[in-house]
Structures are given as structure tokens and as C-alpha cells.
């Protein structure tokens, strides 16, 4: 005998017993309903139907009828077709957001997910593992920032992987800077810092992995060398920002989860927008993707206020750059990266032969030569000197 038939017979038997005691006034309607797991009002309604129609009156009259709230079949078919043709590589959540924003779609996420699963267009998600307590966020924005890069096929049409450099706030999860580069290097890290500080100000601490552009680790040792600084470390030290190294992937869990989300969203949106260049992708990131991501995923800080401090001092570009000392040659030139950089005549000094100067290399390819705080000359990315600065020096 089928289980449903057995359950039905049990229910009928129990109802008739409760109905008999109710009629003999041994039970109130509320007490009889409680025995059957329903309200007294529902029990009295069933009593009327039982007296009129017998056992058949006890059956649920909704069985076999289409729910008036059922999703329209034509709308579900339209949604399935859109998924097959344009959004096959999207997650269901991301797909639903695109439907609502682009296709005048009104059905909820749960209906969409269940319909896609029923049509075998997506698989049910695996059950999550044991719950692990997340590290408590810092209470204020600007107390702790993360920076990391993720190598991925962000632009499928290019046929090669790129690095996405992201600078993220711990308190809110807001992305302050995100851009694509061919490879994560010193310049990309400095550029992410420059964008963040220019927009928001100085922050308290900077958490990164132990990559060679962030820290120097002596051979045979596991701890980073905090006495020898990289260019990034030197810039952070000059700005008074604490640099914290990560010693395990688990310690960067929040950043890894962000990259997991980005890898499931950004390539799909770039494909949908028909973006095929790094420059176009970076514009899309800045103008559309990052604002939309922050609106959807950033959270409110635990406490009101901000730990960011306005930056005051020399131009931030002259701190967040590669700085290397050079000795000026007999021809008043400096050799740097196979280039000969000419120091023009200076009003305050006849020549700089054998003097020590500092060459600044900026993320956009520009160069400059400094004598202490004095800028002697600046060069564009092609190595041409800026005549205005040279004459004023």
C-alpha cells in the first residue's frame, strides 16, 4: 500500500475519533484540533464538510489544481532560452540580477533557481562543509586594507591569463581599486595604493602576501626580513602605514572569497559587454563593475566614522614610485634601465658630476631625477625631458 494512502487512512481514523468526542462534548473544538495538529477553526470547518460530504469532504480541495500564484510557463520558457543563449556561464544569482536589470524579469530568485534545476540547466549546489567562524572585521574603514592579485582568464577573447589587482577594505569589504595588468609587479602594487590614498587618504595597516615585490625573505628562512625593504615596503614606511605579511592562504581567506566571486562575475560581464582589450576592461571595472559590486556586496562598518586620515605632504606620486640612487657621470648624465638621462644646467649648482641623486620611476612610465627634495628634471614615458621643469630648476 502506498504511503500516501496509509497516511490518509490514519488521518480519517483520527478525525472520526476526535469528531465523535467533539459531538459528545468531551472535547472542545480547540482541543480536538490540537489532537489533529490544526487550529480549532479549521477543525470546525472540516466538521461541516464531513457532515455534508462524508469522508470525501475531508480531502484537500487544492490537490490537482494549478496554484493561482504559479509562475507563467511562457516567462519560464523565456528565462530558460536566455540562459541557454547568453548566460550559460553565469551563476544563478548573477543571472537573476541580469534578468531583472536588463530583461524586465519579475520572478524571484528562488523560482528561477528551482526552474533551472528542474530543467537540468544547472546542478544543485553541494552541501557546505562544517561551519567555521570567520575572523571579526575591523570596526572602522581605513583600519586594515588588503591587496592581492589573481591570475585568471579574465578576458576570454585574448586567449591568455591576466592579473587582477584588488585593494579591499576589511571593515566593509568595499573595493577601493581594481585593474588588470599583464603581471603583478611592484608598479601594479604602487598604482593600487596611489588610487586608494588619492581617493580616501592614509590608512592604518596593509595586509599582503609575501611576494618578492612586497617583502624580502632570505634564502632558507620562512620569516620576512623587516630590515631590508622592497620599494613597496619603503613607500609604506614613509607614509607611516604598518605592513603585515601573511603566512598562510587561510589567513587571506576574505580576499580569496572575493576573488572567487569576481572570477564568477567579471569575465561573464566583459563577454556580455563585448570588451576585448585590457584598456576597455579597466574602464568597465572603474565605471561600472566596481560600483555595482560595492553596492551589492559591501557591508556597513561595525562602528560609525572612518580611520582614514587626509594625506598632506609632497605629491603622493613621488612617494608611491620606484626610487633608486645613482651616481652622476662625467657628462652630467645618469644611467637608468639602459637609458641615459641628462641633467640640465641648474641655477643653484654648476654640475652634478659624481654626485648622488635619486631617480623616480612612476607607474605610468614617467621618470624624474631628484637631489634631496629638489626635482632636477622630469621625463615623459618616451624619455623626453620636461623643458618647463628643467628651466625652473
C-alpha atoms as a printed R data frame, in Angstrom:
    type eleno elety resid chain resno       x      y       z
1   ATOM     1    CA   UNK     A     1   0.000  0.000   0.000
2   ATOM     2    CA   UNK     A     2   1.325  3.422  -0.891
3   ATOM     3    CA   UNK     A     3   2.481  5.649   1.928
4   ATOM     4    CA   UNK     A     4   0.064  8.448   0.983
5   ATOM     5    CA   UNK     A     5  -2.897  6.054   1.173
6   ATOM     6    CA   UNK     A     6  -1.779  4.828   4.601
7   ATOM     7    CA   UNK     A     7  -1.386  8.393   5.865
8   ATOM     8    CA   UNK     A     8  -4.844  9.260   4.534
9   ATOM     9    CA   UNK     A     9  -6.458  6.325   6.346
10  ATOM    10    CA   UNK     A    10  -4.690  7.231   9.578
11  ATOM    11    CA   UNK     A    11  -5.918 10.816   9.294
12  ATOM    12    CA   UNK     A    12  -9.512  9.741   8.637
13  ATOM    13    CA   UNK     A    13  -9.468  7.390  11.636
14  ATOM    14    CA   UNK     A    14  -8.071 10.044  13.950
15  ATOM    15    CA   UNK     A    15 -10.515 12.666  12.669
16  ATOM    16    CA   UNK     A    16 -13.525 10.428  13.209
17  ATOM    17    CA   UNK     A    17 -12.413  9.692  16.793
18  ATOM    18    CA   UNK     A    18 -11.931 13.414  17.507
19  ATOM    19    CA   UNK     A    19 -15.230 14.227  15.757
20  ATOM    20    CA   UNK     A    20 -17.124 11.724  17.907
21  ATOM    21    CA   UNK     A    21 -15.683 13.118  21.157
22  ATOM    22    CA   UNK     A    22 -16.403 16.667  19.949
23  ATOM    23    CA   UNK     A    23 -20.034 15.778  19.229
24  ATOM    24    CA   UNK     A    24 -20.358 14.174  22.663
25  ATOM    25    CA   UNK     A    25 -18.896 17.388  24.089
26  ATOM    26    CA   UNK     A    26 -15.962 15.639  25.660
27  ATOM    27    CA   UNK     A    27 -13.586 17.876  23.673
28  ATOM    28    CA   UNK     A    28 -13.781 21.494  22.597
29  ATOM    29    CA   UNK     A    29 -13.067 22.454  19.009
30  ATOM    30    CA   UNK     A    30  -9.622 23.783  20.001
31  ATOM    31    CA   UNK     A    31  -8.742 20.561  21.891
32  ATOM    32    CA   UNK     A    32  -9.873 18.343  19.010
33  ATOM    33    CA   UNK     A    33  -7.958 20.499  16.539
34  ATOM    34    CA   UNK     A    34  -4.820 20.270  18.693
35  ATOM    35    CA   UNK     A    35  -5.019 16.457  18.563
36  ATOM    36    CA   UNK     A    36  -5.023 16.640  14.765
37  ATOM    37    CA   UNK     A    37  -2.336 19.326  14.529
38  ATOM    38    CA   UNK     A    38  -4.625 22.098  13.288
39  ATOM    39    CA   UNK     A    39  -6.478 25.103  14.634
40  ATOM    40    CA   UNK     A    40  -9.917 24.837  16.216
41  ATOM    41    CA   UNK     A    41 -11.342 26.955  13.406
42  ATOM    42    CA   UNK     A    42 -10.010 24.582  10.739
43  ATOM    43    CA   UNK     A    43 -11.366 21.568  12.671
44  ATOM    44    CA   UNK     A    44 -14.860 23.063  12.817
45  ATOM    45    CA   UNK     A    45 -14.684 23.803   9.093
46  ATOM    46    CA   UNK     A    46 -13.834 20.156   8.420
47  ATOM    47    CA   UNK     A    47 -16.708 19.049  10.658
48  ATOM    48    CA   UNK     A    48 -19.198 20.928   8.447
49  ATOM    49    CA   UNK     A    49 -17.706 19.415   5.281
50  ATOM    50    CA   UNK     A    50 -17.711 15.926   6.880
51  ATOM    51    CA   UNK     A    51 -21.396 16.219   7.738
52  ATOM    52    CA   UNK     A    52 -22.237 17.401   4.212
53  ATOM    53    CA   UNK     A    53 -19.980 15.190   2.058
54  ATOM    54    CA   UNK     A    54 -18.720 12.425   4.342
55  ATOM    55    CA   UNK     A    55 -15.104 11.307   4.094
56  ATOM    56    CA   UNK     A    56 -14.639 12.952   0.690
57  ATOM    57    CA   UNK     A    57 -15.270 16.305   2.331
58  ATOM    58    CA   UNK     A    58 -12.061 15.882   4.313
59  ATOM    59    CA   UNK     A    59  -9.840 15.848   1.231
60  ATOM    60    CA   UNK     A    60  -7.737 18.891   0.429
61  ATOM    61    CA   UNK     A    61  -9.562 20.582  -2.425
62  ATOM    62    CA   UNK     A    62  -6.336 22.231  -3.654
63  ATOM    63    CA   UNK     A    63  -4.899 18.863  -4.776
64  ATOM    64    CA   UNK     A    64  -4.883 18.591  -8.561
65  ATOM    65    CA   UNK     A    65  -5.499 22.293  -9.100
66  ATOM    66    CA   UNK     A    66  -2.974 24.738 -10.509
67  ATOM    67    CA   UNK     A    67  -1.895 27.329  -7.953
68  ATOM    68    CA   UNK     A    68  -3.025 30.850  -8.886
69  ATOM    69    CA   UNK     A    69   0.459 32.021  -7.863
70  ATOM    70    CA   UNK     A    70   2.258 29.624 -10.172
71  ATOM    71    CA   UNK     A    71   4.909 31.226 -12.394
72  ATOM    72    CA   UNK     A    72   3.741 31.690 -16.008
73  ATOM    73    CA   UNK     A    73   5.097 28.960 -18.270
74  ATOM    74    CA   UNK     A    74   5.886 31.405 -21.074
75  ATOM    75    CA   UNK     A    75   8.008 33.512 -18.729
76  ATOM    76    CA   UNK     A    76   9.910 30.450 -17.522
77  ATOM    77    CA   UNK     A    77  10.497 29.340 -21.112
78  ATOM    78    CA   UNK     A    78  11.793 32.832 -21.980
79  ATOM    79    CA   UNK     A    79  14.132 32.685 -18.990
80  ATOM    80    CA   UNK     A    80  15.424 29.224 -19.993
81  ATOM    81    CA   UNK     A    81  16.100 30.416 -23.536
82  ATOM    82    CA   UNK     A    82  18.019 33.472 -22.323
83  ATOM    83    CA   UNK     A    83  20.141 31.274 -20.068
84  ATOM    84    CA   UNK     A    84  20.958 28.861 -22.920
85  ATOM    85    CA   UNK     A    85  21.798 31.560 -25.455
86  ATOM    86    CA   UNK     A    86  23.546 34.318 -23.469
87  ATOM    87    CA   UNK     A    87  24.150 33.453 -19.816
88  ATOM    88    CA   UNK     A    88  25.272 29.826 -19.748
89  ATOM    89    CA   UNK     A    89  28.477 30.676 -17.842
90  ATOM    90    CA   UNK     A    90  26.734 32.846 -15.202
91  ATOM    91    CA   UNK     A    91  25.911 31.724 -11.682
92  ATOM    92    CA   UNK     A    92  22.168 31.596 -10.973
93  ATOM    93    CA   UNK     A    93  22.371 34.617  -8.656
94  ATOM    94    CA   UNK     A    94  24.297 36.664 -11.204
95  ATOM    95    CA   UNK     A    95  21.941 35.505 -13.968
96  ATOM    96    CA   UNK     A    96  18.901 36.582 -11.957
97  ATOM    97    CA   UNK     A    97  20.440 40.035 -11.407
98  ATOM    98    CA   UNK     A    98  20.958 40.411 -15.168
99  ATOM    99    CA   UNK     A    99  17.380 39.292 -15.875
100 ATOM   100    CA   UNK     A   100  15.955 41.887 -13.514
101 ATOM   101    CA   UNK     A   101  18.239 44.673 -14.714
102 ATOM   102    CA   UNK     A   102  18.189 44.008 -18.464
103 ATOM   103    CA   UNK     A   103  15.127 41.931 -19.386
104 ATOM   104    CA   UNK     A   104  12.192 43.253 -17.310
105 ATOM   105    CA   UNK     A   105  12.016 39.968 -15.364
106 ATOM   106    CA   UNK     A   106   9.706 39.863 -12.328
107 ATOM   107    CA   UNK     A   107  10.050 36.343 -10.875
108 ATOM   108    CA   UNK     A   108  12.074 35.845  -7.696
109 ATOM   109    CA   UNK     A   109  15.495 34.213  -7.398
110 ATOM   110    CA   UNK     A   110  14.217 31.007  -5.752
111 ATOM   111    CA   UNK     A   111  11.671 30.338  -8.525
112 ATOM   112    CA   UNK     A   112  14.393 30.954 -11.104
113 ATOM   113    CA   UNK     A   113  16.872 28.620  -9.417
114 ATOM   114    CA   UNK     A   114  14.361 25.785  -8.929
115 ATOM   115    CA   UNK     A   115  13.143 26.088 -12.513
116 ATOM   116    CA   UNK     A   116  16.697 25.919 -13.902
117 ATOM   117    CA   UNK     A   117  17.453 22.905 -11.734
118 ATOM   118    CA   UNK     A   118  14.233 21.161 -12.813
119 ATOM   119    CA   UNK     A   119  15.152 21.772 -16.455
120 ATOM   120    CA   UNK     A   120  18.639 20.287 -15.808
121 ATOM   121    CA   UNK     A   121  20.269 23.534 -16.906
122 ATOM   122    CA   UNK     A   122  22.154 23.927 -13.617
123 ATOM   123    CA   UNK     A   123  23.169 21.444 -10.951
124 ATOM   124    CA   UNK     A   124  22.204 21.626  -7.327
125 ATOM   125    CA   UNK     A   125  24.962 23.090  -5.178
126 ATOM   126    CA   UNK     A   126  26.923 20.732  -2.977
127 ATOM   127    CA   UNK     A   127  26.239 20.830   0.717
128 ATOM   128    CA   UNK     A   128  28.572 23.132   2.566
129 ATOM   129    CA   UNK     A   129  31.153 21.753   4.953
130 ATOM   130    CA   UNK     A   130  31.362 22.318   8.670
131 ATOM   131    CA   UNK     A   131  30.784 25.893   9.757
132 ATOM   132    CA   UNK     A   132  33.923 27.825  10.597
133 ATOM   133    CA   UNK     A   133  33.761 31.082  12.462
134 ATOM   134    CA   UNK     A   134  35.039 33.991  10.373
135 ATOM   135    CA   UNK     A   135  37.552 36.452  11.721
136 ATOM   136    CA   UNK     A   136  35.855 39.545  13.116
137 ATOM   137    CA   UNK     A   137  36.162 42.546  10.811
138 ATOM   138    CA   UNK     A   138  37.875 45.727  11.936
139 ATOM   139    CA   UNK     A   139  35.257 48.187  13.247
140 ATOM   140    CA   UNK     A   140  36.174 51.192  11.066
141 ATOM   141    CA   UNK     A   141  37.033 51.668   7.379
142 ATOM   142    CA   UNK     A   142  40.681 52.522   6.891
143 ATOM   143    CA   UNK     A   143  41.991 50.450   9.798
144 ATOM   144    CA   UNK     A   144  43.114 47.497   7.652
145 ATOM   145    CA   UNK     A   145  43.317 47.103   3.878
146 ATOM   146    CA   UNK     A   146  44.112 44.017   1.803
147 ATOM   147    CA   UNK     A   147  45.845 43.884  -1.556
148 ATOM   148    CA   UNK     A   148  46.359 40.840  -3.727
149 ATOM   149    CA   UNK     A   149  46.404 39.712  -7.333
150 ATOM   150    CA   UNK     A   150  44.545 36.875  -9.041
151 ATOM   151    CA   UNK     A   151  45.730 35.288 -12.294
152 ATOM   152    CA   UNK     A   152  42.766 34.195 -14.388
153 ATOM   153    CA   UNK     A   153  41.381 34.198 -17.943
154 ATOM   154    CA   UNK     A   154  39.548 37.474 -17.275
155 ATOM   155    CA   UNK     A   155  39.130 38.354 -20.982
156 ATOM   156    CA   UNK     A   156  38.445 35.098 -22.789
157 ATOM   157    CA   UNK     A   157  38.936 36.530 -26.279
158 ATOM   158    CA   UNK     A   158  42.576 37.453 -25.507
159 ATOM   159    CA   UNK     A   159  43.491 33.795 -25.093
160 ATOM   160    CA   UNK     A   160  45.837 34.416 -22.153
161 ATOM   161    CA   UNK     A   161  45.653 34.956 -18.409
162 ATOM   162    CA   UNK     A   162  45.921 38.382 -16.788
163 ATOM   163    CA   UNK     A   163  46.396 39.516 -13.199
164 ATOM   164    CA   UNK     A   164  43.588 41.403 -11.461
165 ATOM   165    CA   UNK     A   165  44.989 43.658  -8.701
166 ATOM   166    CA   UNK     A   166  42.439 44.431  -5.988
167 ATOM   167    CA   UNK     A   167  42.740 46.685  -2.930
168 ATOM   168    CA   UNK     A   168  39.973 45.969  -0.404
169 ATOM   169    CA   UNK     A   169  38.837 47.343   2.953
170 ATOM   170    CA   UNK     A   170  38.481 44.832   5.793
171 ATOM   171    CA   UNK     A   171  35.729 46.647   7.707
172 ATOM   172    CA   UNK     A   172  33.256 46.911   4.829
173 ATOM   173    CA   UNK     A   173  34.531 44.620   2.082
174 ATOM   174    CA   UNK     A   174  34.459 47.601  -0.290
175 ATOM   175    CA   UNK     A   175  36.817 47.508  -3.257
176 ATOM   176    CA   UNK     A   176  38.828 50.726  -3.485
177 ATOM   177    CA   UNK     A   177  40.928 49.835  -6.513
178 ATOM   178    CA   UNK     A   178  40.765 47.109  -9.169
179 ATOM   179    CA   UNK     A   179  42.525 46.876 -12.532
180 ATOM   180    CA   UNK     A   180  44.009 44.307 -14.919
181 ATOM   181    CA   UNK     A   181  47.723 44.048 -15.729
182 ATOM   182    CA   UNK     A   182  49.850 41.551 -17.588
183 ATOM   183    CA   UNK     A   183  51.629 40.540 -14.380
184 ATOM   184    CA   UNK     A   184  51.526 41.530 -10.725
185 ATOM   185    CA   UNK     A   185  54.699 43.523 -10.015
186 ATOM   186    CA   UNK     A   186  55.912 46.435  -7.885
187 ATOM   187    CA   UNK     A   187  54.340 49.061 -10.154
188 ATOM   188    CA   UNK     A   188  50.896 47.463 -10.022
189 ATOM   189    CA   UNK     A   189  51.003 47.403  -6.215
190 ATOM   190    CA   UNK     A   190  52.067 51.062  -6.069
191 ATOM   191    CA   UNK     A   191  49.316 52.029  -8.513
192 ATOM   192    CA   UNK     A   192  46.669 50.343  -6.345
193 ATOM   193    CA   UNK     A   193  47.985 52.211  -3.304
194 ATOM   194    CA   UNK     A   194  48.042 55.522  -5.193
195 ATOM   195    CA   UNK     A   195  44.422 55.160  -6.336
196 ATOM   196    CA   UNK     A   196  43.292 54.306  -2.815
197 ATOM   197    CA   UNK     A   197  45.177 57.061  -0.986
198 ATOM   198    CA   UNK     A   198  44.221 59.703  -3.568
199 ATOM   199    CA   UNK     A   199  40.520 58.921  -3.125
200 ATOM   200    CA   UNK     A   200  40.316 58.104   0.586
201 ATOM   201    CA   UNK     A   201  43.517 59.154   2.392
202 ATOM   202    CA   UNK     A   202  46.067 57.307   4.517
203 ATOM   203    CA   UNK     A   203  45.070 54.125   6.341
204 ATOM   204    CA   UNK     A   204  46.412 52.184   9.309
205 ATOM   205    CA   UNK     A   205  47.661 48.781   8.140
206 ATOM   206    CA   UNK     A   206  48.272 46.963   4.857
207 ATOM   207    CA   UNK     A   207  47.907 43.151   4.658
208 ATOM   208    CA   UNK     A   208  49.520 41.296   1.750
209 ATOM   209    CA   UNK     A   209  51.145 38.007   0.849
210 ATOM   210    CA   UNK     A   210  54.926 37.609   0.991
211 ATOM   211    CA   UNK     A   211  55.579 38.091  -2.718
212 ATOM   212    CA   UNK     A   212  59.010 39.414  -3.644
213 ATOM   213    CA   UNK     A   213  57.577 42.842  -4.550
214 ATOM   214    CA   UNK     A   214  56.114 43.150  -1.041
215 ATOM   215    CA   UNK     A   215  58.783 41.563   1.187
216 ATOM   216    CA   UNK     A   216  62.310 40.182   1.073
217 ATOM   217    CA   UNK     A   217  62.683 36.691   2.521
218 ATOM   218    CA   UNK     A   218  66.217 35.436   2.976
219 ATOM   219    CA   UNK     A   219  67.067 32.070   1.493
220 ATOM   220    CA   UNK     A   220  66.373 29.216   3.873
221 ATOM   221    CA   UNK     A   221  64.180 31.333   6.174
222 ATOM   222    CA   UNK     A   222  60.416 31.441   6.479
223 ATOM   223    CA   UNK     A   223  60.041 34.837   8.138
224 ATOM   224    CA   UNK     A   224  60.290 38.035   6.099
225 ATOM   225    CA   UNK     A   225  63.228 40.394   6.589
226 ATOM   226    CA   UNK     A   226  61.851 43.620   8.063
227 ATOM   227    CA   UNK     A   227  65.228 45.385   7.940
228 ATOM   228    CA   UNK     A   228  65.534 45.220   4.140
229 ATOM   229    CA   UNK     A   229  62.566 46.891   2.492
230 ATOM   230    CA   UNK     A   230  61.220 46.494  -1.010
231 ATOM   231    CA   UNK     A   231  60.035 49.553  -2.931
232 ATOM   232    CA   UNK     A   232  56.503 48.909  -1.646
233 ATOM   233    CA   UNK     A   233  57.797 48.485   1.896
234 ATOM   234    CA   UNK     A   234  59.828 51.682   1.651
235 ATOM   235    CA   UNK     A   235  56.804 53.677   0.424
236 ATOM   236    CA   UNK     A   236  54.589 52.311   3.210
237 ATOM   237    CA   UNK     A   237  57.259 53.141   5.779
238 ATOM   238    CA   UNK     A   238  57.496 56.720   4.511
239 ATOM   239    CA   UNK     A   239  53.713 57.046   4.801
240 ATOM   240    CA   UNK     A   240  53.606 55.548   8.308
241 ATOM   241    CA   UNK     A   241  51.469 52.549   7.254
242 ATOM   242    CA   UNK     A   242  52.068 49.209   9.005
243 ATOM   243    CA   UNK     A   243  52.824 46.390   6.546
244 ATOM   244    CA   UNK     A   244  51.577 42.954   7.702
245 ATOM   245    CA   UNK     A   245  52.765 39.767   5.924
246 ATOM   246    CA   UNK     A   246  50.507 36.749   5.507
247 ATOM   247    CA   UNK     A   247  51.967 33.346   6.381
248 ATOM   248    CA   UNK     A   248  49.174 31.073   5.112
249 ATOM   249    CA   UNK     A   249  46.455 31.058   2.416
250 ATOM   250    CA   UNK     A   250  43.849 30.641   5.162
251 ATOM   251    CA   UNK     A   251  44.918 33.974   6.630
252 ATOM   252    CA   UNK     A   252  43.878 35.608   3.340
253 ATOM   253    CA   UNK     A   253  40.511 33.862   3.350
254 ATOM   254    CA   UNK     A   254  38.461 37.032   2.943
255 ATOM   255    CA   UNK     A   255  40.490 38.070  -0.104
256 ATOM   256    CA   UNK     A   256  40.283 34.579  -1.612
257 ATOM   257    CA   UNK     A   257  36.489 34.588  -1.281
258 ATOM   258    CA   UNK     A   258  36.344 37.950  -3.036
259 ATOM   259    CA   UNK     A   259  38.387 36.605  -5.947
260 ATOM   260    CA   UNK     A   260  36.088 33.571  -6.104
261 ATOM   261    CA   UNK     A   261  33.141 35.926  -6.565
262 ATOM   262    CA   UNK     A   262  34.992 38.080  -9.099
263 ATOM   263    CA   UNK     A   263  36.013 35.066 -11.193
264 ATOM   264    CA   UNK     A   264  32.348 34.044 -11.462
265 ATOM   265    CA   UNK     A   265  31.169 37.526 -12.472
266 ATOM   266    CA   UNK     A   266  33.745 39.727 -14.181
267 ATOM   267    CA   UNK     A   267  34.677 37.511 -17.205
268 ATOM   268    CA   UNK     A   268  30.989 36.935 -17.940
269 ATOM   269    CA   UNK     A   269  30.156 40.639 -17.820
270 ATOM   270    CA   UNK     A   270  33.143 41.530 -20.012
271 ATOM   271    CA   UNK     A   271  31.991 38.944 -22.560
272 ATOM   272    CA   UNK     A   272  28.440 40.292 -22.443
273 ATOM   273    CA   UNK     A   273  29.732 43.858 -22.946
274 ATOM   274    CA   UNK     A   274  31.928 42.636 -25.868
275 ATOM   275    CA   UNK     A   275  35.082 44.029 -24.288
276 ATOM   276    CA   UNK     A   276  38.245 42.548 -25.784
277 ATOM   277    CA   UNK     A   277  41.067 44.836 -24.608
278 ATOM   278    CA   UNK     A   278  42.743 45.427 -21.251
279 ATOM   279    CA   UNK     A   279  42.160 49.173 -21.507
280 ATOM   280    CA   UNK     A   280  38.459 48.651 -22.183
281 ATOM   281    CA   UNK     A   281  38.200 46.178 -19.318
282 ATOM   282    CA   UNK     A   282  39.841 48.626 -16.904
283 ATOM   283    CA   UNK     A   283  37.395 51.349 -17.911
284 ATOM   284    CA   UNK     A   284  34.498 48.951 -17.361
285 ATOM   285    CA   UNK     A   285  35.901 47.978 -13.960
286 ATOM   286    CA   UNK     A   286  36.204 51.570 -12.808
287 ATOM   287    CA   UNK     A   287  32.987 52.993 -14.243
288 ATOM   288    CA   UNK     A   288  30.540 50.120 -13.822
289 ATOM   289    CA   UNK     A   289  31.692 46.857 -12.297
290 ATOM   290    CA   UNK     A   290  33.320 48.055  -9.057
291 ATOM   291    CA   UNK     A   291  30.485 50.482  -8.142
292 ATOM   292    CA   UNK     A   292  27.942 47.736  -8.787
293 ATOM   293    CA   UNK     A   293  29.982 45.203  -6.796
294 ATOM   294    CA   UNK     A   294  30.277 47.543  -3.820
295 ATOM   295    CA   UNK     A   295  26.546 48.284  -3.897
296 ATOM   296    CA   UNK     A   296  25.741 44.562  -3.785
297 ATOM   297    CA   UNK     A   297  28.416 43.096  -1.539
298 ATOM   298    CA   UNK     A   298  29.895 45.813   0.702
299 ATOM   299    CA   UNK     A   299  28.595 45.820   4.281
300 ATOM   300    CA   UNK     A   300  28.230 48.570   6.848
301 ATOM   301    CA   UNK     A   301  31.116 49.021   9.290
302 ATOM   302    CA   UNK     A   302  30.536 47.927  12.881
303 ATOM   303    CA   UNK     A   303  31.005 51.491  14.132
304 ATOM   304    CA   UNK     A   304  30.279 54.917  12.618
305 ATOM   305    CA   UNK     A   305  33.159 57.041  11.387
306 ATOM   306    CA   UNK     A   306  36.373 56.421   9.473
307 ATOM   307    CA   UNK     A   307  40.013 55.720  10.292
308 ATOM   308    CA   UNK     A   308  41.260 57.293   7.058
309 ATOM   309    CA   UNK     A   309  43.493 60.361   7.503
310 ATOM   310    CA   UNK     A   310  43.807 63.014   4.771
311 ATOM   311    CA   UNK     A   311  47.208 62.925   3.082
312 ATOM   312    CA   UNK     A   312  49.274 66.097   3.449
313 ATOM   313    CA   UNK     A   313  52.817 66.402   2.124
314 ATOM   314    CA   UNK     A   314  54.816 66.130  -1.055
315 ATOM   315    CA   UNK     A   315  52.940 64.830  -4.130
316 ATOM   316    CA   UNK     A   316  51.867 61.262  -3.423
317 ATOM   317    CA   UNK     A   317  53.277 60.175  -6.804
318 ATOM   318    CA   UNK     A   318  56.773 60.994  -5.527
319 ATOM   319    CA   UNK     A   319  56.317 58.558  -2.636
320 ATOM   320    CA   UNK     A   320  54.491 55.745  -4.435
321 ATOM   321    CA   UNK     A   321  57.110 55.165  -7.082
322 ATOM   322    CA   UNK     A   322  60.329 53.217  -7.562
323 ATOM   323    CA   UNK     A   323  63.224 55.179  -6.083
324 ATOM   324    CA   UNK     A   324  66.826 54.231  -6.887
325 ATOM   325    CA   UNK     A   325  70.082 56.052  -6.158
326 ATOM   326    CA   UNK     A   326  72.501 56.737  -8.989
327 ATOM   327    CA   UNK     A   327  75.917 58.420  -9.280
328 ATOM   328    CA   UNK     A   328  76.030 61.128 -11.956
329 ATOM   329    CA   UNK     A   329  78.588 60.531 -14.703
330 ATOM   330    CA   UNK     A   330  81.226 62.920 -16.059
331 ATOM   331    CA   UNK     A   331  78.833 64.055 -18.799
332 ATOM   332    CA   UNK     A   332  76.206 65.106 -16.213
333 ATOM   333    CA   UNK     A   333  74.094 62.107 -17.206
334 ATOM   334    CA   UNK     A   334  72.507 59.316 -15.183
335 ATOM   335    CA   UNK     A   335  72.202 55.751 -16.446
336 ATOM   336    CA   UNK     A   336  68.877 54.098 -15.635
337 ATOM   337    CA   UNK     A   337  67.396 50.972 -17.247
338 ATOM   338    CA   UNK     A   338  69.641 51.296 -20.317
339 ATOM   339    CA   UNK     A   339  68.722 54.937 -20.698
340 ATOM   340    CA   UNK     A   340  70.985 57.965 -20.394
341 ATOM   341    CA   UNK     A   341  69.169 60.751 -18.585
342 ATOM   342    CA   UNK     A   342  70.666 64.222 -18.997
343 ATOM   343    CA   UNK     A   343  70.548 66.624 -16.037
344 ATOM   344    CA   UNK     A   344  70.060 70.136 -17.479
345 ATOM   345    CA   UNK     A   345  72.013 73.186 -16.192
346 ATOM   346    CA   UNK     A   346  70.903 74.241 -12.705
347 ATOM   347    CA   UNK     A   347  70.870 77.762 -11.250
348 ATOM   348    CA   UNK     A   348  71.943 76.621  -7.794
349 ATOM   349    CA   UNK     A   349  74.799 74.317  -8.876
350 ATOM   350    CA   UNK     A   350  77.272 74.267 -11.760
351 ATOM   351    CA   UNK     A   351  77.259 70.480 -12.277
352 ATOM   352    CA   UNK     A   352  76.364 67.167 -10.611
353 ATOM   353    CA   UNK     A   353  79.375 65.104 -11.677
354 ATOM   354    CA   UNK     A   354  79.911 62.225  -9.194
355 ATOM   355    CA   UNK     A   355  77.024 63.459  -7.053
356 ATOM   356    CA   UNK     A   356  74.428 61.001  -5.726
357 ATOM   357    CA   UNK     A   357  70.898 61.600  -6.986
358 ATOM   358    CA   UNK     A   358  67.650 59.659  -6.775
359 ATOM   359    CA   UNK     A   359  65.770 58.501  -9.856
360 ATOM   360    CA   UNK     A   360  61.991 58.172  -9.519
361 ATOM   361    CA   UNK     A   361  60.166 55.794 -11.832
362 ATOM   362    CA   UNK     A   362  56.368 56.196 -11.815
363 ATOM   363    CA   UNK     A   363  53.723 53.540 -12.578
364 ATOM   364    CA   UNK     A   364  52.785 55.257 -15.859
365 ATOM   365    CA   UNK     A   365  56.392 55.089 -17.150
366 ATOM   366    CA   UNK     A   366  57.466 58.668 -16.372
367 ATOM   367    CA   UNK     A   367  60.875 59.359 -14.788
368 ATOM   368    CA   UNK     A   368  62.333 62.121 -12.624
369 ATOM   369    CA   UNK     A   369  65.700 62.911 -11.046
370 ATOM   370    CA   UNK     A   370  65.798 64.343  -7.515
371 ATOM   371    CA   UNK     A   371  68.531 65.921  -5.432
372 ATOM   372    CA   UNK     A   372  67.044 65.517  -1.960
373 ATOM   373    CA   UNK     A   373  63.627 67.248  -2.101
374 ATOM   374    CA   UNK     A   374  64.549 69.219  -5.259
375 ATOM   375    CA   UNK     A   375  63.309 67.875  -8.600
376 ATOM   376    CA   UNK     A   376  66.030 68.489 -11.197
377 ATOM   377    CA   UNK     A   377  64.231 67.209 -14.279
378 ATOM   378    CA   UNK     A   378  61.256 65.094 -15.300
379 ATOM   379    CA   UNK     A   379  60.930 62.819 -18.334
380 ATOM   380    CA   UNK     A   380  57.854 61.530 -20.138
381 ATOM   381    CA   UNK     A   381  57.459 57.754 -20.761
382 ATOM   382    CA   UNK     A   382  59.448 58.133 -24.015
383 ATOM   383    CA   UNK     A   383  62.405 59.683 -22.197
384 ATOM   384    CA   UNK     A   384  61.878 63.281 -23.333
385 ATOM   385    CA   UNK     A   385  62.704 65.917 -20.716
386 ATOM   386    CA   UNK     A   386  60.082 68.351 -19.485
387 ATOM   387    CA   UNK     A   387  61.591 71.685 -20.513
388 ATOM   388    CA   UNK     A   388  59.418 73.771 -18.166
389 ATOM   389    CA   UNK     A   389  60.648 71.955 -15.068
390 ATOM   390    CA   UNK     A   390  64.225 71.908 -16.328
391 ATOM   391    CA   UNK     A   391  64.313 75.675 -16.862
392 ATOM   392    CA   UNK     A   392  62.697 76.403 -13.472
393 ATOM   393    CA   UNK     A   393  65.076 74.148 -11.529
